[in-house]
Amino acid sequence: SSLFNILSKLQVAAENFPFCTIDPNVAKINVPDKRFNYLVGLYKPKSVVPAQLSVTDIAGLVRGAAEGAGLGNAFLSHISAVDGIFHVCRAFDSKKVTHVEESVDPTRDLLIIHDELRLKDIEAVKKYVEANAKNVARGIGGKEKKFEFEVMQKVLEHLEAGKDVRSGVWDAKEVEIINNQYFLTAKPMVYLANVSTKSFIAKGNKYLEKIAEFIKNRGNNDILIPFSVTFEEALIEAEANGGAEGKKKFLQEAGKGMRSMIPKIIKVGYDALNLMYFFTAGADEVRAWSVRRGTLAPKAAGVIHTDFEKGFIMAEVMKFEDLQELGSEAEVKAAGKMLQKGKNYEFEDGIIVHFKFNN
């Protein structure tokens, strides 16, 4: 909850006891982007809408959560509703902050969490297998249902071998079936290690190397971001008391190259969801529109309005770098760099777009 407060600038409960956060708190957080800031400065619009990441604050899982321990079933249902997971693990010593396991061991904590997520997925697959076995044996549902059943059996074997769903090698048809199940261990994950201010400034402590090794051994190429709640809180206080100069002074006194990790946490979380955004820009509004990577032009147009997708003719596209270099849309057009793209154009991150469509 302390990190959530920093991300969202809300003051939700962050007390020193387990299960302080029972009901999930949700906040929409702006994704920082210098390109967006540039467009706002260039067009000076009446309205601005940056890309956003929706973050849900969910209490940590304890051993036995999959069987209901520590309000585990409620917390696991909250996790099933999100698209990705920030694993916030404690990597600092303090007698003032309690730990449900009564000692600090972040790799143990992460292993407990992963085991509980996997056990919940096993429970879900077993329910599916039990509910469908007889019908599949009788041929009900045909080849499609039989294939789905076989995929689920394969997933069960994978999970029971101690592996996450997302670490498996699945073909396109299997992925389609797996995606419909919303498995907890199929979700993208980012690890955030909360260290003391001293360790953050020193760029390391006795726990970080072990956490990094744990993540590496899982083999999913997940990202670890060390950060410090106490450092971030002090930075916020310095800015509140002294403005931009107070923030600058605090960072200078902290040491060379010191900076807040919050922008990186937000950006990495957004990227982990396989998202990117394009811009629409004009005197009325500068806006970032989120789409999945690989989205084709008509689908991207549909994010703005379904009529744009139905009547799609083409997209007029500028690269941000060209607009920044040339200074205006008129100059981009004059240089022949305003490109017309059709239905098969795969959208790129950070492009500025005008759509043409039939009503």
Phi, psi and chi 1 to 4 in degrees:
 res  aa     phi    psi   chi1   chi2   chi3   chi4
   1 SER       -  -30.1  -67.7      -      -      -
   2 SER   -63.7  -44.6  -63.6      -      -      -
   3 LEU   -64.6  -41.6  173.5   59.8      -      -
   4 PHE   -58.8  -42.5 -178.5   82.3      -      -
   5 ASN   -58.9  -41.7  -76.2  -23.0      -      -
   6 ILE   -67.9  -44.5  -66.5  165.1      -      -
   7 LEU   -62.5  -45.0  -73.8  168.0      -      -
   8 SER   -98.4  -12.1   61.6      -      -      -
   9 LYS    59.4   29.0  -63.2 -179.0  172.5   61.6
  10 LEU  -102.0  156.4  -61.6  174.3      -      -
  11 GLN  -108.5   83.0  -71.8  -58.8  -49.0      -
  12 VAL   -96.7  164.9  -59.3      -      -      -
  13 ALA   -60.5  131.9      -      -      -      -
  14 ALA  -139.3   59.9      -      -      -      -
  15 GLU   -83.0  168.9  -55.0  -62.0  -23.3      -
  16 ASN   -93.0   59.4 -179.6   23.4      -      -
  17 PHE  -158.8  154.5   56.4   85.2      -      -
  18 PRO   -63.7  150.0  -18.8   30.3      -      -
  19 PHE    63.6   25.7  -43.3  126.2      -      -
  20 CYS   -58.8  -41.3  167.8      -      -      -
  21 THR   -95.4   99.1  -51.9      -      -      -
  22 ILE   -95.0  -55.5  -64.7  173.9      -      -
  23 ASP   -86.4  134.9  -64.1  -41.1      -      -
  24 PRO   -69.0  136.5   25.5  -33.1      -      -
  25 ASN   -96.5  140.6  -61.6  -63.7      -      -
  26 VAL  -126.4  137.7 -177.9      -      -      -
  27 ALA  -142.6  144.0      -      -      -      -
  28 LYS   -95.6  122.4  -70.8 -171.4  176.5  -65.0
  29 ILE  -116.1  130.7  -62.0  162.3      -      -
  30 ASN   -66.8  136.4  -66.2  -18.4      -      -
  31 VAL   -85.7  117.5  179.0      -      -      -
  32 PRO   -67.6  135.8   21.7  -29.3      -      -
  33 ASP  -156.8  118.5 -168.3  -39.8      -      -
  34 LYS   -64.6  -28.6  -69.3  179.0 -179.2  177.8
  35 ARG   -64.9  -42.5  -61.1  170.6  -59.2 -179.2
  36 PHE   -62.0  -44.9 -178.2   81.3      -      -
  37 ASN   -60.7  -38.9  -63.2  -20.3      -      -
  38 TYR   -63.2  -45.1  174.5   85.7      -      -
  39 LEU   -63.3  -38.9  -67.5  174.2      -      -
  40 VAL   -62.9  -41.9  170.2      -      -      -
  41 GLY   -66.8  -34.5      -      -      -      -
  42 LEU   -75.1  -46.5 -180.0   65.5      -      -
  43 TYR   -91.0  -20.9  -73.2   92.9      -      -
  44 LYS    45.9   59.4  -63.1  177.0  173.8   57.3
  45 PRO   -77.1  165.4   32.0  -36.6      -      -
  46 LYS   -73.4  -29.4  -62.7  172.2 -173.6  173.8
  47 SER  -134.8  143.6  170.2      -      -      -
  48 VAL  -129.7  136.1  -62.3      -      -      -
  49 VAL  -135.9   98.6 -175.2      -      -      -
  50 PRO   -75.8  168.2   28.4  -33.3      -      -
  51 ALA   -65.4  148.8      -      -      -      -
  52 GLN  -132.7  150.0  -68.9 -172.2  -39.7      -
  53 LEU  -115.8  123.6  179.4   68.3      -      -
  54 SER   -86.5  120.1 -177.7      -      -      -
  55 VAL  -115.5  131.0  176.2      -      -      -
  56 THR  -112.6  127.7  -56.1      -      -      -
  57 ASP   -90.9  111.7 -178.3   28.9      -      -
  58 ILE  -119.8  137.2  -59.1  170.2      -      -
  59 ALA   -62.3  153.2      -      -      -      -
  60 GLY   -67.7  149.9      -      -      -      -
  61 LEU   -83.9  148.5  -60.5  176.8      -      -
  62 VAL  -114.6  166.2  -63.3      -      -      -
  63 ARG   -56.8  130.3 -160.1 -173.4  -56.0  -86.5
  64 GLY    90.6    7.1      -      -      -      -
  65 ALA   -60.0  -37.5      -      -      -      -
  66 ALA   -62.2  -21.5      -      -      -      -
  67 GLU  -102.2    8.5  -63.4  171.5   -3.4      -
  68 GLY   103.4   -3.0      -      -      -      -
  69 ALA   -63.5  142.2      -      -      -      -
  70 GLY    57.3   42.3      -      -      -      -
  71 LEU    61.6   25.5  -55.9  173.8      -      -
  72 GLY   -57.4  -41.4      -      -      -      -
  73 ASN   -62.4  -39.2  -76.2  -32.4      -      -
  74 ALA   -65.4  -45.3      -      -      -      -
  75 PHE   -66.0  -38.9  -63.7  156.5      -      -
  76 LEU   -65.8  -34.9  -74.4  162.3      -      -
  77 SER   -68.3  -33.7   70.3      -      -      -
  78 HIS   -64.5  -41.0  -61.8  -31.2      -      -
  79 ILE   -65.0  -37.1  -65.6  170.7      -      -
  80 SER   -63.8  -20.9   70.2      -      -      -
  81 ALA   -85.6   -7.6      -      -      -      -
  82 VAL  -102.3  166.1  -57.3      -      -      -
  83 ASP   -93.8  -21.5  -63.2  -42.1      -      -
  84 GLY  -154.7  168.5      -      -      -      -
  85 ILE  -127.9  126.5  -59.3  170.7      -      -
  86 PHE   -90.0  116.3  -78.9  127.9      -      -
  87 HIS   -89.5  106.4  -74.8  -63.8      -      -
  88 VAL   -94.7  112.1 -175.9      -      -      -
  89 CYS  -116.7  143.9   59.0      -      -      -
  90 ARG   -78.1  127.2  173.9  176.9  170.3  176.7
  91 ALA  -134.4   46.1      -      -      -      -
  92 PHE  -146.6  153.2   65.3   90.2      -      -
  93 ASP   -97.1  136.0  -64.9  -48.2      -      -
  94 SER  -166.6  125.8  173.2      -      -      -
  95 LYS   -73.6  -15.8  -68.2  179.0 -179.2  177.8
  96 LYS   -81.2  -19.8  -64.4  178.9 -178.8  178.3
  97 VAL  -111.3  118.3 -177.4      -      -      -
  98 THR   -74.8  160.5   61.0      -      -      -
  99 HIS  -133.8  134.3 -167.0  -65.8      -      -
 100 VAL   -60.4  -27.8   70.3      -      -      -
 101 GLU   -93.3    1.8  -68.8  -75.4  -26.6      -
 102 GLU    67.8   15.2  -60.8 -176.7   -8.0      -
 103 SER  -159.8  160.0   63.4      -      -      -
 104 VAL   -97.0  117.9  177.7      -      -      -
 105 ASP  -156.4   86.0 -175.2  -16.0      -      -
 106 PRO   -59.7  -35.3   13.9  -25.1      -      -
 107 THR   -68.9  -36.4   54.7      -      -      -
 108 ARG   -62.2  -45.2  174.4 -154.6   58.0 -154.2
 109 ASP   -60.9  -44.0  -63.0  -17.1      -      -
 110 LEU   -65.3  -39.4  -72.1  170.1      -      -
 111 LEU   -64.0  -40.5 -172.6   59.1      -      -
 112 ILE   -59.5  -47.0  -71.3  171.4      -      -
 113 ILE   -61.7  -48.5  -68.5  168.2      -      -
 114 HIS   -62.1  -40.5  -79.1  -68.8      -      -
 115 ASP   -62.5  -42.5  -78.1  -12.7      -      -
 116 GLU   -66.8  -39.5  -65.0  -56.7  -35.8      -
 117 LEU   -62.9  -43.7  -64.7  176.2      -      -
 118 ARG   -66.8  -41.3 -171.8  173.5   50.6   80.6
 119 LEU   -63.2  -35.9  -71.6  169.0      -      -
 120 LYS   -68.0  -38.6 -159.6   64.9  179.6  177.3
 121 ASP   -64.5  -41.1  -80.2  -10.1      -      -
 122 ILE   -59.7  -44.2  -71.7  172.5      -      -
 123 GLU   -58.3  -43.8  179.9 -173.5  -53.9      -
 124 ALA   -65.5  -42.2      -      -      -      -
 125 VAL   -67.5  -41.0 -178.0      -      -      -
 126 LYS   -62.0  -39.1  -77.8 -175.9  173.6  178.7
 127 LYS   -62.0  -42.7  -78.5 -177.4 -179.3  177.5
 128 TYR   -61.8  -48.1  170.8   92.4      -      -
 129 VAL   -60.6  -45.7  170.5      -      -      -
 130 GLU   -63.8  -37.8  -71.6  169.2    9.8      -
 131 ALA   -74.3  -24.7      -      -      -      -
 132 ASN  -112.4  -10.9  -69.8  -83.4      -      -
 133 ALA   -56.3  -48.6      -      -      -      -
 134 LYS   -64.8  -45.1  -72.4 -178.1 -180.0  178.7
 135 ASN   -63.9  -40.8  -75.0  -17.1      -      -
 136 VAL   -65.4  -40.8  170.2      -      -      -
 137 ALA   -61.4  -31.9      -      -      -      -
 138 ARG   -84.0   -5.6  -68.8  170.8 -173.9  159.1
 139 GLY    87.6    6.7      -      -      -      -
 140 ILE   -69.9  129.8  -62.7  171.3      -      -
 141 GLY    95.7  -11.4      -      -      -      -
 142 GLY    69.4 -158.1      -      -      -      -
 143 LYS   -63.6  -36.7  -69.8 -178.8  179.7  178.2
 144 GLU   -63.5  -46.2  -73.8 -173.2    9.1      -
 145 LYS   -68.1  -36.2 -166.8   65.6 -179.9  179.0
 146 LYS   -63.1  -43.5 -176.0  174.4 -177.3  -70.7
 147 PHE   -64.1  -44.4  176.6   70.5      -      -
 148 GLU   -58.5  -43.8  178.9 -178.5  -77.6      -
 149 PHE   -62.2  -42.1 -173.2   80.0      -      -
 150 GLU   -65.4  -37.6  -71.6  169.7  -10.1      -
 151 VAL   -63.6  -43.7  171.0      -      -      -
 152 MET   -65.0  -36.0  -66.0  -66.2  -83.5      -
 153 GLN   -64.6  -39.5  -75.0 -177.9  -49.0      -
 154 LYS   -64.2  -41.2 -172.6  175.7  174.0 -178.8
 155 VAL   -62.5  -42.3  169.1      -      -      -
 156 LEU   -61.2  -44.9 -178.4   57.4      -      -
 157 GLU   -59.6  -42.4  -71.5  174.5   12.8      -
 158 HIS   -62.4  -46.4 -175.0   78.6      -      -
 159 LEU   -66.0  -41.6  -73.4  164.0      -      -
 160 GLU   -70.0  -16.6  -72.1 -177.6  -29.2      -
 161 ALA   -83.4    3.7      -      -      -      -
 162 GLY    88.1   20.3      -      -      -      -
 163 LYS  -114.7  149.9  -59.3  171.7 -174.9  175.2
 164 ASP   -74.0  152.3  -71.6   -4.2      -      -
 165 VAL   -57.8  -40.9  171.0      -      -      -
 166 ARG   -70.8  -13.2   66.3 -161.4 -175.1  103.7
 167 SER   -87.9   -6.2   69.0      -      -      -
 168 GLY   -77.4  161.8      -      -      -      -
 169 VAL  -101.9  109.0  178.7      -      -      -
 170 TRP  -121.7  142.5  -43.3  103.3      -      -
 171 ASP   -83.6  175.4   64.4   30.9      -      -
 172 ALA   -58.9  -41.7      -      -      -      -
 173 LYS   -68.2  -36.8  -71.0 -177.3  178.7  178.4
 174 GLU   -67.6  -40.4  -71.1  172.1  -28.0      -
 175 VAL   -60.2  -40.5  167.7      -      -      -
 176 GLU   -60.1  -41.9 -167.2  174.1  -26.9      -
 177 ILE   -70.0  -44.9  -71.2  166.4      -      -
 178 ILE   -61.9  -40.5  -70.9  167.4      -      -
 179 ASN   -63.1  -26.3  -77.3  -12.9      -      -
 180 ASN   -76.0   -9.6  -72.8  -28.8      -      -
 181 GLN   -96.4  -15.7  -57.9  -58.9  -39.8      -
 182 TYR    54.6   48.9  -57.1  101.9      -      -
 183 PHE   -64.9  142.2  -70.1  117.8      -      -
 184 LEU   -65.3  -39.8  -58.4  179.4      -      -
 185 THR   -83.8    4.2   63.7      -      -      -
 186 ALA   -92.8   -9.6      -      -      -      -
 187 LYS   -76.5  142.8  -61.6  177.6 -173.5  -66.2
 188 PRO   -63.1  148.2   19.9  -29.6      -      -
 189 MET  -133.3  141.7  -60.6  178.1 -175.4      -
 190 VAL  -128.2  135.3  176.7      -      -      -
 191 TYR  -103.3  128.9  -64.9   81.9      -      -
 192 LEU  -118.7  114.9  -52.0  177.4      -      -
 193 ALA   -99.3  113.4      -      -      -      -
 194 ASN   -85.5  111.5 -178.6   18.4      -      -
 195 VAL  -111.9  170.5  -58.2      -      -      -
 196 SER   -71.7  163.2   66.7      -      -      -
 197 THR   -58.6  -42.5  -65.2      -      -      -
 198 LYS   -59.6  -45.5 -177.8  179.6  178.2 -178.8
 199 SER   -68.9  -35.6  -65.7      -      -      -
 200 PHE   -64.3  -44.4 -178.1   69.8      -      -
 201 ILE   -67.7  -36.0  -68.0  170.8      -      -
 202 ALA   -76.6  -10.4      -      -      -      -
 203 LYS    62.7   39.3  -64.6 -177.5  170.6   59.2
 204 GLY   161.7  157.7      -      -      -      -
 205 ASN  -156.3 -175.8   68.9   11.9      -      -
 206 LYS   -68.1  -15.6   62.5 -175.7  178.7 -178.0
 207 TYR   -93.1  -31.9  -63.1  118.8      -      -
 208 LEU   -62.1  -42.0  -72.7  178.0      -      -
 209 GLU   -62.6  -38.6 -169.0  174.0  -29.2      -
 210 LYS   -67.3  -39.3  -67.9  176.8 -177.4  176.9
 211 ILE   -64.5  -44.8  -62.7  169.5      -      -
 212 ALA   -60.4  -40.3      -      -      -      -
 213 GLU   -66.6  -41.0 -171.6   67.7   20.8      -
 214 PHE   -58.7  -46.7  173.5   87.2      -      -
 215 ILE   -66.0  -43.1  -64.3  167.9      -      -
 216 LYS   -60.5  -43.4 -177.8 -178.2  176.5 -177.3
 217 ASN   -66.1  -22.0  -71.0  -20.0      -      -
 218 ARG   -74.6  -21.2  -66.8 -172.5   67.8   79.8
 219 GLY    74.6   23.3      -      -      -      -
 220 ASN  -107.5    7.0  -65.2  -47.9      -      -
 221 ASN    56.4   36.3  -63.6  -43.4      -      -
 222 ASP   -75.3  156.4  -67.2  -33.4      -      -
 223 ILE   -96.4  137.5  -66.7  174.2      -      -
 224 LEU  -110.3  127.4  167.9   63.0      -      -
 225 ILE  -121.1  108.4  -56.7  175.6      -      -
 226 PRO   -73.4  138.3  -13.0   29.4      -      -
 227 PHE  -150.8  173.2   78.3  105.7      -      -
 228 SER  -136.8  117.2  171.2      -      -      -
 229 VAL   -59.8  -43.8  161.5      -      -      -
 230 THR   -65.0  -37.2   52.0      -      -      -
 231 PHE   -65.5  -46.2  178.3   88.1      -      -
 232 GLU   -64.3  -39.3  -61.0  -68.6  -12.9      -
 233 GLU   -65.6  -40.1  -72.0  173.7  -21.4      -
 234 ALA   -66.7  -37.1      -      -      -      -
 235 LEU   -65.5  -42.2  177.9   58.5      -      -
 236 ILE   -62.4  -42.0  -70.7  169.5      -      -
 237 GLU   -64.8  -40.5 -173.7  177.0   -9.7      -
 238 ALA   -62.8  -39.6      -      -      -      -
 239 GLU   -71.2  -37.8 -173.5  173.5   14.7      -
 240 ALA   -64.4  -36.9      -      -      -      -
 241 ASN   -84.9  -32.3  -66.8  -25.8      -      -
 242 GLY  -126.2    9.9      -      -      -      -
 243 GLY    66.1 -155.1      -      -      -      -
 244 ALA   -61.4  -37.1      -      -      -      -
 245 GLU   -67.5  -39.0  -79.3  -59.1  -47.0      -
 246 GLY   -63.4  -39.8      -      -      -      -
 247 LYS   -65.4  -45.9  178.7  179.6  178.7  179.9
 248 LYS   -60.3  -44.2 -176.4  179.4  177.5 -178.6
 249 LYS   -63.1  -42.5 -177.0 -177.9  177.7 -176.4
 250 PHE   -59.9  -46.2  175.9   87.2      -      -
 251 LEU   -66.5  -38.2  -69.2  173.0      -      -
 252 GLN   -64.4  -42.3  -74.3  175.1  -19.4      -
 253 GLU   -71.2  -27.3  -70.9  176.2   -6.7      -
 254 ALA   -68.8  -32.0      -      -      -      -
 255 GLY   138.7  163.7      -      -      -      -
 256 LYS   -60.7  130.7 -173.9  177.9  179.6 -178.9
 257 GLY    78.0    5.5      -      -      -      -
 258 MET   -74.1  138.5  -63.5  -52.1  -60.7      -
 259 ARG  -156.9  164.4   59.3 -169.5  174.0   90.9
 260 SER   -69.4  143.1  169.4      -      -      -
 261 MET   -95.2   -1.5  -62.4  -54.0  -67.3      -
 262 ILE   -62.2  -46.9  -60.4  -54.5      -      -
 263 PRO   -57.2  -39.9  -26.0   35.7      -      -
 264 LYS   -66.2  -42.3 -177.4  175.7 -179.3  178.1
 265 ILE   -58.9  -44.3  -71.3  170.9      -      -
 266 ILE   -65.2  -47.2  -63.3  168.2      -      -
 267 LYS   -64.2  -44.0  -72.8  179.5 -178.8  178.2
 268 VAL   -65.2  -40.2  169.0      -      -      -
 269 GLY   -61.4  -42.2      -      -      -      -
 270 TYR   -64.8  -46.8 -175.6   89.2      -      -
 271 ASP   -63.6  -34.6  -70.4  -16.4      -      -
 272 ALA   -62.2  -23.7      -      -      -      -
 273 LEU   -84.7    6.9  -61.8  177.5      -      -
 274 ASN    64.5   33.1 -160.2   31.1      -      -
 275 LEU  -103.2  154.4  -67.9  172.3      -      -
 276 MET  -147.0  177.3   64.5  176.7 -167.6      -
 277 TYR  -143.8  152.9   42.9   86.1      -      -
 278 PHE  -114.3  165.3   64.2   90.5      -      -
 279 PHE  -113.0  144.9  -59.1  110.0      -      -
 280 THR  -114.4  138.9   52.9      -      -      -
 281 ALA  -144.6  136.4      -      -      -      -
 282 GLY  -172.2 -173.7      -      -      -      -
 283 ALA   -67.7  -27.7      -      -      -      -
 284 ASP   -81.9  -40.2  -72.7  -29.1      -      -
 285 GLU  -157.6  141.0 -178.8 -178.0   74.2      -
 286 VAL  -113.4  125.4  168.8      -      -      -
 287 ARG  -141.6  141.5 -176.3  165.7 -175.0  154.4
 288 ALA  -101.5  131.5      -      -      -      -
 289 TRP  -114.7  121.4  -59.2   87.4      -      -
 290 SER   -82.9  133.7  -67.0      -      -      -
 291 VAL  -141.0  161.0  -66.9      -      -      -
 292 ARG   -71.7  147.0  -63.5  -77.8  180.0 -167.5
 293 ARG   -61.0  138.7  -67.0 -171.6 -176.6  -83.1
 294 GLY    92.0    1.1      -      -      -      -
 295 THR   -67.8  133.8  -61.6      -      -      -
 296 LEU   -84.3  159.1  -62.6 -179.5      -      -
 297 ALA   -51.8  -47.9      -      -      -      -
 298 PRO   -61.5  -40.5  -24.5   35.5      -      -
 299 LYS   -64.4  -39.2  -77.9  -70.9 -178.5 -173.4
 300 ALA   -63.6  -39.9      -      -      -      -
 301 ALA   -62.6  -37.2      -      -      -      -
 302 GLY   -65.5  -20.1      -      -      -      -
 303 VAL   -64.9  -33.5  172.1      -      -      -
 304 ILE   -76.5  -48.8  -62.1  176.2      -      -
 305 HIS  -163.1  141.7 -161.9  -73.5      -      -
 306 THR   -61.2  -29.9   52.4      -      -      -
 307 ASP   -63.0  -33.2  -72.3  -10.8      -      -
 308 PHE   -63.8  -38.1  -77.8   31.5      -      -
 309 GLU   -73.9  -45.6 -178.3  177.5   -2.9      -
 310 LYS   -61.4  -42.7  -69.1  174.3 -175.3  174.7
 311 GLY  -103.5   20.7      -      -      -      -
 312 PHE   -54.4  128.9  178.9   85.5      -      -
 313 ILE  -108.2  -54.8  -61.4  171.9      -      -
 314 MET  -166.1  168.9   67.7  174.6  178.8      -
 315 ALA  -118.5  128.7      -      -      -      -
 316 GLU   -92.7  121.8  -69.1 -173.4  -27.2      -
 317 VAL  -122.3  132.6  175.3      -      -      -
 318 MET  -116.6  140.2  -68.2 -176.6  -76.0      -
 319 LYS   -80.5  141.0  -70.1 -169.2  173.5  179.7
 320 PHE   -56.8  -41.6  173.3   79.7      -      -
 321 GLU   -60.9  -36.4  -66.3   77.3   13.7      -
 322 ASP   -68.8  -42.9  -67.9  -26.3      -      -
 323 LEU   -64.4  -42.0  178.0   61.4      -      -
 324 GLN   -64.4  -40.3 -172.7  177.3   38.8      -
 325 GLU   -69.7  -41.2 -179.9 -174.2  -15.1      -
 326 LEU   -93.2  -22.0  -62.8  169.3      -      -
 327 GLY    94.2  -16.3      -      -      -      -
 328 SER  -160.4  160.0   70.6      -      -      -
 329 GLU   -61.6  -39.6  -77.2 -171.5   32.6      -
 330 ALA   -59.4  -41.7      -      -      -      -
 331 GLU   -70.7  -34.7  -69.4  -61.1  -37.8      -
 332 VAL   -63.3  -44.2  171.6      -      -      -
 333 LYS   -63.4  -44.4  -74.1 -178.6 -179.7  178.4
 334 ALA   -61.8  -30.7      -      -      -      -
 335 ALA   -85.6    1.5      -      -      -      -
 336 GLY    72.3   24.8      -      -      -      -
 337 LYS  -109.1    9.4  -68.0 -172.8  174.5 -177.8
 338 MET   -89.6  108.6  178.6   74.9   80.1      -
 339 LEU   -98.2  140.2  -52.7  175.8      -      -
 340 GLN   -99.6  123.1  -64.5 -177.0  -18.5      -
 341 LYS  -121.3  143.0  -61.1  -69.2 -174.2  178.1
 342 GLY   -99.3 -162.5      -      -      -      -
 343 LYS   -64.3  -25.2  -68.2 -178.0  177.8 -179.8
 344 ASN   -94.9    6.7  -65.7  -37.6      -      -
 345 TYR   -74.1  125.8  172.3   60.8      -      -
 346 GLU   -89.0  119.4 -170.5  175.2  -62.1      -
 347 PHE   -62.0  146.0  -99.5   46.4      -      -
 348 GLU  -113.0  153.5  -59.1  170.5   66.7      -
 349 ASP   -66.2  133.1 -179.7   57.0      -      -
 350 GLY    82.2    7.4      -      -      -      -
 351 ILE   -75.3  155.6   54.6  174.4      -      -
 352 ILE  -106.5  129.8  -59.1  104.1      -      -
 353 VAL  -128.9  141.2 -175.2      -      -      -
 354 HIS  -120.2  130.3  -64.4  -70.8      -      -
 355 PHE  -100.1  143.2  -69.7  105.1      -      -
 356 LYS  -114.9  133.7  -69.9 -168.2  175.4 -178.7
 357 PHE  -152.0  158.3   65.6  100.9      -      -
 358 ASN   -88.5  139.3  -74.1  -40.6      -      -
 359 ASN   -76.2      -  -71.3  -39.3      -      -
